Amino acid sequence: MLGVERSQVWIGSQDSSIYIINTLSMSCNKQLTEHCSDVTDLILEDRVSKFRQVYSCSLDGRVICWDVITLEIKADFQLSNCHKLTAIKLHNYMLWCCVGDALLEVKKNGQLSRKVVLEDPKGTYDPFSCFLVFSEKNQLVTASADKGEVCFWDMNNLSIPCQKIQLQDCTSISCIMSVKKQVTPQ
C-alpha cells in the first residue's frame, strides 16, 4: 500500500492488480492490470512533482514504472531467473530488489549492477525476508526469515562482510523500518 497523492492510495493485490483508491470519495475508480502475478511492493519516486512515478513489482520478477498523472507505463522489465520478487527500494537512482536468497541492485532498465547474498557456514544462502536502504549512514540493512539476525552492509563496498547483530529471544524478522534515523526490526 502506498500513499501517492494527497487523495490517492495505491494498493497492490494478490489478484495481480493495483487498485487506486480516491480517499476523498472513498471509491476505487481506477485499476491497473498489467502485472501477471501477485503485486508485492510499490514505491514512489518523487522527483519534480510534475514527473512523479511509481514503481510496482510482482512475485514473478516484473517491474513496472507508472506515470502518476497519466497512469501510462514509462518502463517495464522482467528480472532474469526471478521467481520471488518480494520488495523493491530506490537508492541513488538505482532499484534494489529482494528476490529471496539475494538482493539485486539494478538500473531502471533492469540491467543488473550488483548482487548481495548472505552465505551461511554450510555454503548455502539464507533467504532475505526484508531489507532497508539506510541512506543516512549509506548502509544496507537486511534480515532473514529464518533467524533473528540483522545484518549491516557498507553500500560503498558490499564485498566487505556484513556486521551481524543477533536479537535476543528473536527467531524471525518480518519487517525493518527507519524511525528517527534508527533501524527498528520487527
SEKENU-294227 format. One record per residue: residue number from 1; residue in one letter; x, y, z of N, C-alpha, C in turn. Coordinates in nm, 3 decimals, always signed. Example, Ala and Ser with C-alpha at 12.3 -4.5 7.8 and 13.67 -1.06 7.14 Angstrom:
<sites>
{1, a, {+1.319, -0.569, +0.780}, {+1.230, -0.450, +0.780}, {+1.320, -0.330, +0.780}},
{2, s, {+1.285, -0.225, +0.708}, {+1.367, -0.106, +0.714}, {+1.290, +0.003, +0.787}},
</sites>
This chain:
<sites>
{1, m, {+0.085, -0.116, +0.000}, {+0.000, +0.000, +0.000}, {+0.090, +0.123, +0.000}},
{2, l, {+0.047, +0.226, -0.076}, {+0.132, +0.344, -0.093}, {+0.046, +0.468, -0.107}},
{3, g, {+0.073, +0.569, -0.024}, {+0.010, +0.700, -0.042}, {+0.084, +0.773, -0.152}},
{4, v, {+0.014, +0.809, -0.260}, {+0.080, +0.866, -0.376}, {+0.052, +1.016, -0.388}},
{5, e, {-0.069, +1.054, -0.390}, {-0.111, +1.193, -0.394}, {-0.183, +1.222, -0.263}},
{6, r, {-0.221, +1.345, -0.241}, {-0.295, +1.376, -0.119}, {-0.424, +1.297, -0.110}},
{7, s, {-0.479, +1.264, -0.224}, {-0.609, +1.195, -0.223}, {-0.603, +1.057, -0.287}},
{8, q, {-0.483, +1.000, -0.299}, {-0.470, +0.869, -0.364}, {-0.392, +0.770, -0.278}},
{9, v, {-0.444, +0.648, -0.270}, {-0.373, +0.536, -0.211}, {-0.371, +0.426, -0.317}},
{10, w, {-0.252, +0.374, -0.346}, {-0.238, +0.264, -0.441}, {-0.220, +0.136, -0.359}},
{11, i, {-0.293, +0.032, -0.397}, {-0.289, -0.094, -0.324}, {-0.258, -0.207, -0.422}},
{12, g, {-0.148, -0.279, -0.396}, {-0.114, -0.396, -0.476}, {-0.183, -0.518, -0.418}},
{13, s, {-0.227, -0.609, -0.504}, {-0.305, -0.723, -0.455}, {-0.254, -0.855, -0.511}},
{14, q, {-0.302, -0.963, -0.450}, {-0.266, -1.097, -0.496}, {-0.336, -1.134, -0.626}},
{15, d, {-0.435, -1.057, -0.667}, {-0.502, -1.086, -0.794}, {-0.431, -1.019, -0.912}},
{16, s, {-0.307, -0.972, -0.890}, {-0.218, -0.910, -0.989}, {-0.262, -0.771, -1.032}},
{17, s, {-0.350, -0.708, -0.958}, {-0.396, -0.573, -0.991}, {-0.343, -0.471, -0.891}},
{18, i, {-0.340, -0.346, -0.936}, {-0.314, -0.233, -0.848}, {-0.443, -0.152, -0.846}},
{19, y, {-0.496, -0.133, -0.727}, {-0.619, -0.057, -0.710}, {-0.583, +0.083, -0.664}},
{20, i, {-0.642, +0.185, -0.729}, {-0.617, +0.323, -0.691}, {-0.742, +0.375, -0.622}},
{21, i, {-0.726, +0.404, -0.494}, {-0.837, +0.449, -0.411}, {-0.834, +0.601, -0.398}},
{22, n, {-0.946, +0.666, -0.424}, {-0.960, +0.808, -0.401}, {-1.007, +0.824, -0.256}},
{23, t, {-0.924, +0.885, -0.173}, {-0.957, +0.895, -0.031}, {-1.063, +1.002, -0.002}},
{24, l, {-1.087, +1.093, -0.097}, {-1.190, +1.194, -0.077}, {-1.329, +1.135, -0.100}},
{25, s, {-1.342, +1.059, -0.209}, {-1.473, +0.998, -0.240}, {-1.488, +0.859, -0.182}},
{26, m, {-1.376, +0.806, -0.126}, {-1.374, +0.670, -0.070}, {-1.421, +0.568, -0.173}},
{27, s, {-1.365, +0.580, -0.294}, {-1.404, +0.488, -0.402}, {-1.279, +0.446, -0.480}},
{28, c, {-1.294, +0.336, -0.550}, {-1.188, +0.284, -0.636}, {-1.237, +0.295, -0.780}},
{29, n, {-1.191, +0.398, -0.848}, {-1.235, +0.421, -0.985}, {-1.131, +0.379, -1.088}},
{30, k, {-1.012, +0.344, -1.043}, {-0.905, +0.307, -1.136}, {-0.839, +0.179, -1.089}},
{31, q, {-0.801, +0.097, -1.188}, {-0.736, -0.031, -1.160}, {-0.632, -0.054, -1.268}},
{32, l, {-0.510, -0.088, -1.227}, {-0.402, -0.118, -1.322}, {-0.384, -0.269, -1.324}},
{33, t, {-0.391, -0.329, -1.442}, {-0.395, -0.475, -1.452}, {-0.282, -0.534, -1.536}},
{34, e, {-0.171, -0.464, -1.547}, {-0.063, -0.512, -1.635}, {+0.025, -0.619, -1.573}},
{35, h, {+0.023, -0.635, -1.441}, {+0.102, -0.742, -1.380}, {+0.034, -0.876, -1.403}},
{36, c, {+0.111, -0.984, -1.401}, {+0.058, -1.119, -1.426}, {+0.063, -1.208, -1.302}},
{37, s, {+0.116, -1.158, -1.191}, {+0.115, -1.233, -1.065}, {+0.102, -1.134, -0.950}},
{38, d, {+0.106, -1.185, -0.827}, {+0.086, -1.103, -0.707}, {+0.170, -0.975, -0.711}},
{39, v, {+0.107, -0.860, -0.688}, {+0.181, -0.734, -0.676}, {+0.234, -0.729, -0.533}},
{40, t, {+0.366, -0.728, -0.518}, {+0.427, -0.744, -0.386}, {+0.478, -0.615, -0.324}},
{41, d, {+0.504, -0.511, -0.404}, {+0.552, -0.386, -0.345}, {+0.529, -0.271, -0.442}},
{42, l, {+0.522, -0.151, -0.384}, {+0.507, -0.025, -0.457}, {+0.598, +0.078, -0.392}},
{43, i, {+0.667, +0.159, -0.475}, {+0.749, +0.267, -0.421}, {+0.728, +0.390, -0.507}},
{44, l, {+0.741, +0.505, -0.445}, {+0.721, +0.632, -0.513}, {+0.856, +0.698, -0.539}},
{45, e, {+0.878, +0.736, -0.665}, {+0.995, +0.816, -0.698}, {+0.944, +0.958, -0.713}},
{46, d, {+0.980, +1.041, -0.619}, {+0.927, +1.176, -0.614}, {+1.034, +1.274, -0.660}},
{47, r, {+1.049, +1.284, -0.791}, {+1.146, +1.380, -0.845}, {+1.079, +1.516, -0.842}},
{48, v, {+1.069, +1.584, -0.951}, {+0.992, +1.707, -0.960}, {+0.846, +1.666, -0.957}},
{49, s, {+0.762, +1.737, -0.883}, {+0.624, +1.694, -0.863}, {+0.550, +1.669, -0.995}},
{50, k, {+0.590, +1.732, -1.101}, {+0.526, +1.714, -1.232}, {+0.556, +1.575, -1.291}},
{51, f, {+0.667, +1.515, -1.251}, {+0.710, +1.388, -1.309}, {+0.714, +1.276, -1.206}},
{52, r, {+0.619, +1.270, -1.119}, {+0.617, +1.165, -1.016}, {+0.590, +1.030, -1.080}},
{53, q, {+0.663, +0.928, -1.032}, {+0.649, +0.793, -1.084}, {+0.638, +0.694, -0.970}},
{54, v, {+0.563, +0.587, -0.995}, {+0.551, +0.477, -0.901}, {+0.610, +0.353, -0.968}},
{55, y, {+0.694, +0.282, -0.893}, {+0.744, +0.152, -0.939}, {+0.665, +0.045, -0.865}},
{56, s, {+0.616, -0.052, -0.940}, {+0.547, -0.166, -0.880}, {+0.624, -0.292, -0.919}},
{57, c, {+0.617, -0.392, -0.833}, {+0.682, -0.519, -0.866}, {+0.587, -0.632, -0.833}},
{58, s, {+0.608, -0.743, -0.901}, {+0.525, -0.860, -0.877}, {+0.613, -0.981, -0.850}},
{59, l, {+0.552, -1.080, -0.791}, {+0.623, -1.200, -0.746}, {+0.702, -1.267, -0.857}},
{60, d, {+0.655, -1.259, -0.981}, {+0.721, -1.324, -1.094}, {+0.844, -1.248, -1.145}},
{61, g, {+0.882, -1.135, -1.081}, {+1.003, -1.063, -1.119}, {+0.982, -0.947, -1.212}},
{62, r, {+0.859, -0.909, -1.237}, {+0.831, -0.798, -1.328}, {+0.828, -0.667, -1.249}},
{63, v, {+0.889, -0.563, -1.308}, {+0.890, -0.429, -1.250}, {+0.831, -0.334, -1.354}},
{64, i, {+0.735, -0.253, -1.310}, {+0.671, -0.155, -1.399}, {+0.684, -0.017, -1.336}},
{65, c, {+0.719, +0.082, -1.418}, {+0.725, +0.221, -1.375}, {+0.604, +0.293, -1.434}},
{66, w, {+0.523, +0.355, -1.348}, {+0.399, +0.422, -1.387}, {+0.413, +0.574, -1.372}},
{67, d, {+0.361, +0.648, -1.467}, {+0.345, +0.792, -1.451}, {+0.223, +0.815, -1.362}},
{68, v, {+0.239, +0.887, -1.252}, {+0.131, +0.905, -1.156}, {+0.012, +0.980, -1.215}},
{69, i, {+0.039, +1.079, -1.299}, {-0.069, +1.161, -1.355}, {-0.144, +1.089, -1.466}},
{70, t, {-0.071, +1.034, -1.564}, {-0.136, +0.974, -1.681}, {-0.164, +0.825, -1.665}},
{71, l, {-0.101, +0.762, -1.566}, {-0.108, +0.617, -1.543}, {-0.051, +0.536, -1.659}},
{72, e, {+0.030, +0.600, -1.743}, {+0.098, +0.532, -1.853}, {+0.221, +0.460, -1.800}},
{73, i, {+0.258, +0.350, -1.866}, {+0.380, +0.277, -1.832}, {+0.498, +0.350, -1.893}},
{74, k, {+0.595, +0.387, -1.808}, {+0.716, +0.456, -1.852}, {+0.832, +0.359, -1.870}},
{75, a, {+0.831, +0.250, -1.798}, {+0.933, +0.146, -1.812}, {+0.872, +0.015, -1.765}},
{76, d, {+0.923, -0.094, -1.820}, {+0.869, -0.226, -1.789}, {+0.979, -0.328, -1.817}},
{77, f, {+1.018, -0.404, -1.716}, {+1.120, -0.506, -1.739}, {+1.097, -0.626, -1.649}},
{78, q, {+1.157, -0.736, -1.688}, {+1.149, -0.863, -1.616}, {+1.288, -0.897, -1.566}},
{79, l, {+1.303, -0.920, -1.435}, {+1.432, -0.964, -1.381}, {+1.456, -1.107, -1.428}},
{80, s, {+1.576, -1.135, -1.476}, {+1.604, -1.269, -1.528}, {+1.614, -1.370, -1.414}},
{81, n, {+1.565, -1.489, -1.439}, {+1.567, -1.601, -1.343}, {+1.511, -1.563, -1.206}},
{82, c, {+1.408, -1.483, -1.204}, {+1.349, -1.439, -1.077}, {+1.208, -1.495, -1.064}},
{83, h, {+1.185, -1.567, -0.955}, {+1.054, -1.625, -0.931}, {+0.998, -1.586, -0.796}},
{84, k, {+1.065, -1.488, -0.729}, {+1.018, -1.449, -0.597}, {+1.062, -1.306, -0.565}},
{85, l, {+1.015, -1.210, -0.641}, {+1.045, -1.069, -0.614}, {+0.946, -1.019, -0.511}},
{86, t, {+0.995, -0.991, -0.390}, {+0.905, -0.957, -0.280}, {+0.907, -0.810, -0.241}},
{87, a, {+1.014, -0.737, -0.275}, {+1.021, -0.597, -0.234}, {+1.119, -0.521, -0.321}},
{88, i, {+1.093, -0.389, -0.333}, {+1.185, -0.301, -0.405}, {+1.203, -0.172, -0.326}},
{89, k, {+1.319, -0.110, -0.344}, {+1.350, +0.019, -0.284}, {+1.429, +0.100, -0.386}},
{90, l, {+1.429, +0.232, -0.372}, {+1.510, +0.321, -0.456}, {+1.623, +0.380, -0.373}},
{91, h, {+1.743, +0.384, -0.431}, {+1.857, +0.447, -0.366}, {+1.954, +0.493, -0.473}},
{92, n, {+1.987, +0.621, -0.472}, {+2.081, +0.679, -0.570}, {+2.045, +0.642, -0.714}},
{93, y, {+1.919, +0.659, -0.748}, {+1.868, +0.635, -0.884}, {+1.878, +0.489, -0.928}},
{94, m, {+1.897, +0.399, -0.834}, {+1.901, +0.257, -0.864}, {+1.789, +0.187, -0.787}},
{95, l, {+1.741, +0.076, -0.842}, {+1.640, -0.004, -0.776}, {+1.708, -0.119, -0.702}},
{96, w, {+1.665, -0.143, -0.580}, {+1.711, -0.259, -0.503}, {+1.595, -0.356, -0.495}},
{97, c, {+1.618, -0.479, -0.533}, {+1.512, -0.579, -0.543}, {+1.545, -0.699, -0.455}},
{98, c, {+1.449, -0.738, -0.372}, {+1.465, -0.855, -0.286}, {+1.404, -0.975, -0.359}},
{99, v, {+1.489, -1.072, -0.392}, {+1.444, -1.189, -0.470}, {+1.463, -1.319, -0.392}},
{100, g, {+1.444, -1.313, -0.263}, {+1.457, -1.434, -0.181}, {+1.596, -1.451, -0.127}},
{101, d, {+1.680, -1.525, -0.198}, {+1.815, -1.553, -0.148}, {+1.917, -1.448, -0.190}},
{102, a, {+1.872, -1.337, -0.251}, {+1.965, -1.232, -0.293}, {+1.893, -1.097, -0.298}},
{103, l, {+1.975, -0.993, -0.288}, {+1.930, -0.857, -0.315}, {+2.001, -0.812, -0.441}},
{104, l, {+1.927, -0.757, -0.534}, {+1.984, -0.714, -0.661}, {+1.974, -0.563, -0.672}},
{105, e, {+2.085, -0.499, -0.707}, {+2.082, -0.358, -0.741}, {+2.075, -0.353, -0.893}},
{106, v, {+1.971, -0.293, -0.947}, {+1.952, -0.288, -1.092}, {+1.928, -0.145, -1.136}},
{107, k, {+1.967, -0.118, -1.260}, {+1.937, +0.011, -1.321}, {+1.788, +0.014, -1.351}},
{108, k, {+1.738, +0.130, -1.382}, {+1.595, +0.145, -1.406}, {+1.547, +0.081, -1.536}},
{109, n, {+1.639, +0.023, -1.611}, {+1.601, -0.056, -1.729}, {+1.610, -0.206, -1.701}},
{110, g, {+1.645, -0.243, -1.578}, {+1.652, -0.382, -1.539}, {+1.791, -0.444, -1.546}},
{111, q, {+1.890, -0.369, -1.592}, {+2.026, -0.422, -1.603}, {+2.088, -0.437, -1.464}},
{112, l, {+2.139, -0.555, -1.435}, {+2.198, -0.586, -1.306}, {+2.327, -0.508, -1.285}},
{113, s, {+2.339, -0.446, -1.166}, {+2.460, -0.373, -1.130}, {+2.539, -0.449, -1.023}},
{114, r, {+2.471, -0.485, -0.912}, {+2.537, -0.557, -0.802}, {+2.439, -0.660, -0.744}},
{115, k, {+2.497, -0.759, -0.676}, {+2.418, -0.864, -0.613}, {+2.473, -0.889, -0.473}},
{116, v, {+2.383, -0.901, -0.375}, {+2.422, -0.927, -0.237}, {+2.359, -1.059, -0.194}},
{117, v, {+2.441, -1.148, -0.140}, {+2.392, -1.275, -0.086}, {+2.449, -1.293, +0.054}},
{118, l, {+2.377, -1.367, +0.136}, {+2.422, -1.396, +0.272}, {+2.447, -1.546, +0.280}},
{119, e, {+2.573, -1.584, +0.273}, {+2.611, -1.725, +0.274}, {+2.629, -1.772, +0.418}},
{120, d, {+2.568, -1.886, +0.449}, {+2.585, -1.940, +0.584}, {+2.708, -2.032, +0.587}},
{121, p, {+2.750, -2.078, +0.704}, {+2.870, -2.162, +0.713}, {+2.862, -2.291, +0.632}},
{122, k, {+2.743, -2.339, +0.600}, {+2.727, -2.463, +0.522}, {+2.742, -2.439, +0.372}},
{123, g, {+2.758, -2.313, +0.331}, {+2.772, -2.282, +0.189}, {+2.640, -2.261, +0.117}},
{124, t, {+2.531, -2.255, +0.191}, {+2.402, -2.224, +0.129}, {+2.368, -2.078, +0.159}},
{125, y, {+2.267, -2.028, +0.091}, {+2.232, -1.888, +0.107}, {+2.106, -1.873, +0.191}},
{126, d, {+2.114, -1.786, +0.291}, {+1.998, -1.757, +0.375}, {+1.902, -1.667, +0.296}},
{127, p, {+1.774, -1.695, +0.305}, {+1.678, -1.608, +0.236}, {+1.658, -1.477, +0.311}},
{128, f, {+1.644, -1.369, +0.237}, {+1.615, -1.239, +0.297}, {+1.464, -1.227, +0.313}},
{129, s, {+1.419, -1.182, +0.429}, {+1.277, -1.158, +0.449}, {+1.243, -1.011, +0.425}},
{130, c, {+1.338, -0.923, +0.453}, {+1.315, -0.780, +0.435}, {+1.450, -0.708, +0.432}},
{131, f, {+1.445, -0.584, +0.385}, {+1.566, -0.503, +0.382}, {+1.530, -0.356, +0.385}},
{132, l, {+1.631, -0.275, +0.412}, {+1.615, -0.131, +0.421}, {+1.743, -0.067, +0.370}},
{133, v, {+1.729, +0.036, +0.289}, {+1.843, +0.115, +0.249}, {+1.847, +0.233, +0.344}},
{134, f, {+1.947, +0.235, +0.431}, {+1.960, +0.336, +0.535}, {+2.051, +0.446, +0.482}},
{135, s, {+1.990, +0.541, +0.410}, {+2.066, +0.643, +0.338}, {+2.154, +0.729, +0.427}},
{136, e, {+2.107, +0.760, +0.549}, {+2.182, +0.847, +0.638}, {+2.323, +0.794, +0.666}},
{137, k, {+2.338, +0.664, +0.671}, {+2.468, +0.604, +0.700}, {+2.524, +0.528, +0.580}},
{138, n, {+2.456, +0.537, +0.468}, {+2.496, +0.466, +0.347}, {+2.513, +0.316, +0.374}},
{139, q, {+2.411, +0.261, +0.441}, {+2.413, +0.120, +0.477}, {+2.293, +0.048, +0.416}},
{140, l, {+2.314, -0.078, +0.389}, {+2.208, -0.170, +0.352}, {+2.185, -0.257, +0.474}},
{141, v, {+2.059, -0.264, +0.518}, {+2.025, -0.341, +0.638}, {+1.934, -0.455, +0.593}},
{142, t, {+1.970, -0.578, +0.630}, {+1.892, -0.695, +0.587}, {+1.855, -0.781, +0.707}},
{143, a, {+1.752, -0.862, +0.685}, {+1.711, -0.959, +0.787}, {+1.666, -1.085, +0.716}},
{144, s, {+1.674, -1.195, +0.788}, {+1.637, -1.326, +0.734}, {+1.511, -1.377, +0.801}},
{145, a, {+1.427, -1.444, +0.723}, {+1.305, -1.503, +0.778}, {+1.337, -1.618, +0.871}},
{146, d, {+1.455, -1.676, +0.856}, {+1.492, -1.794, +0.933}, {+1.570, -1.765, +1.060}},
{147, k, {+1.602, -1.639, +1.085}, {+1.685, -1.603, +1.200}, {+1.638, -1.470, +1.259}},
{148, g, {+1.675, -1.448, +1.382}, {+1.651, -1.319, +1.445}, {+1.775, -1.234, +1.436}},
{149, e, {+1.829, -1.222, +1.317}, {+1.958, -1.158, +1.297}, {+1.944, -1.043, +1.198}},
{150, v, {+2.005, -0.929, +1.232}, {+2.007, -0.812, +1.144}, {+2.149, -0.795, +1.094}},
{151, c, {+2.163, -0.771, +0.963}, {+2.295, -0.754, +0.902}, {+2.307, -0.614, +0.846}},
{152, f, {+2.423, -0.551, +0.871}, {+2.451, -0.416, +0.823}, {+2.565, -0.424, +0.722}},
{153, w, {+2.538, -0.376, +0.600}, {+2.634, -0.380, +0.490}, {+2.676, -0.237, +0.455}},
{154, d, {+2.802, -0.219, +0.419}, {+2.854, -0.091, +0.371}, {+2.818, -0.078, +0.224}},
{155, m, {+2.734, +0.020, +0.189}, {+2.690, +0.036, +0.050}, {+2.806, +0.072, -0.044}},
{156, n, {+2.912, +0.131, +0.009}, {+3.026, +0.167, -0.075}, {+3.108, +0.046, -0.115}},
{157, n, {+3.108, -0.058, -0.031}, {+3.186, -0.177, -0.060}, {+3.112, -0.300, -0.007}},
{158, l, {+3.025, -0.356, -0.088}, {+2.945, -0.470, -0.045}, {+3.024, -0.600, -0.036}},
{159, s, {+3.150, -0.598, -0.078}, {+3.232, -0.719, -0.065}, {+3.286, -0.736, +0.077}},
{160, i, {+3.281, -0.630, +0.156}, {+3.321, -0.639, +0.297}, {+3.212, -0.719, +0.370}},
{161, p, {+3.251, -0.817, +0.451}, {+3.149, -0.893, +0.524}, {+3.060, -0.801, +0.609}},
{162, c, {+2.935, -0.836, +0.618}, {+2.840, -0.754, +0.693}, {+2.865, -0.768, +0.843}},
{163, q, {+2.817, -0.670, +0.917}, {+2.818, -0.676, +1.063}, {+2.683, -0.732, +1.106}},
{164, k, {+2.685, -0.834, +1.191}, {+2.562, -0.902, +1.231}, {+2.529, -0.872, +1.376}},
{165, i, {+2.400, -0.854, +1.401}, {+2.350, -0.837, +1.537}, {+2.241, -0.940, +1.558}},
{166, q, {+2.261, -1.026, +1.655}, {+2.160, -1.127, +1.691}, {+2.066, -1.065, +1.793}},
{167, l, {+1.936, -1.065, +1.763}, {+1.837, -1.010, +1.856}, {+1.799, -1.117, +1.957}},
{168, q, {+1.805, -1.082, +2.083}, {+1.778, -1.176, +2.191}, {+1.632, -1.223, +2.185}},
{169, d, {+1.612, -1.353, +2.201}, {+1.479, -1.415, +2.202}, {+1.400, -1.392, +2.074}},
{170, c, {+1.468, -1.370, +1.962}, {+1.401, -1.346, +1.834}, {+1.441, -1.456, +1.736}},
{171, t, {+1.343, -1.517, +1.671}, {+1.372, -1.625, +1.576}, {+1.344, -1.588, +1.432}},
{172, s, {+1.271, -1.479, +1.408}, {+1.238, -1.440, +1.272}, {+1.206, -1.291, +1.269}},
{173, i, {+1.246, -1.225, +1.161}, {+1.217, -1.082, +1.143}, {+1.135, -1.068, +1.015}},
{174, s, {+1.024, -0.998, +1.024}, {+0.935, -0.985, +0.909}, {+0.940, -0.849, +0.842}},
{175, c, {+0.985, -0.745, +0.914}, {+0.998, -0.613, +0.850}, {+1.100, -0.529, +0.926}},
{176, i, {+1.154, -0.431, +0.855}, {+1.250, -0.337, +0.912}, {+1.206, -0.198, +0.868}},
{177, m, {+1.216, -0.102, +0.959}, {+1.183, +0.035, +0.921}, {+1.278, +0.132, +0.989}},
{178, s, {+1.290, +0.250, +0.931}, {+1.373, +0.354, +0.987}, {+1.284, +0.453, +1.062}},
{179, v, {+1.315, +0.473, +1.190}, {+1.240, +0.566, +1.273}, {+1.339, +0.659, +1.342}},
{180, k, {+1.328, +0.787, +1.317}, {+1.417, +0.887, +1.379}, {+1.564, +0.850, +1.360}},
{181, k, {+1.599, +0.813, +1.238}, {+1.736, +0.778, +1.200}, {+1.791, +0.657, +1.274}},
{182, q, {+1.700, +0.569, +1.318}, {+1.738, +0.444, +1.380}, {+1.668, +0.331, +1.307}},
{183, v, {+1.729, +0.213, +1.309}, {+1.670, +0.095, +1.246}, {+1.588, +0.021, +1.350}},
{184, t, {+1.464, -0.013, +1.313}, {+1.374, -0.083, +1.404}, {+1.327, -0.212, +1.339}},
{185, p, {+1.384, -0.328, +1.374}, {+1.334, -0.457, +1.322}, {+1.211, -0.503, +1.399}},
{186, q, {+1.122, -0.572, +1.331}, {+1.002, -0.625, +1.395}, {+0.979, -0.768, +1.353}},
</sites>
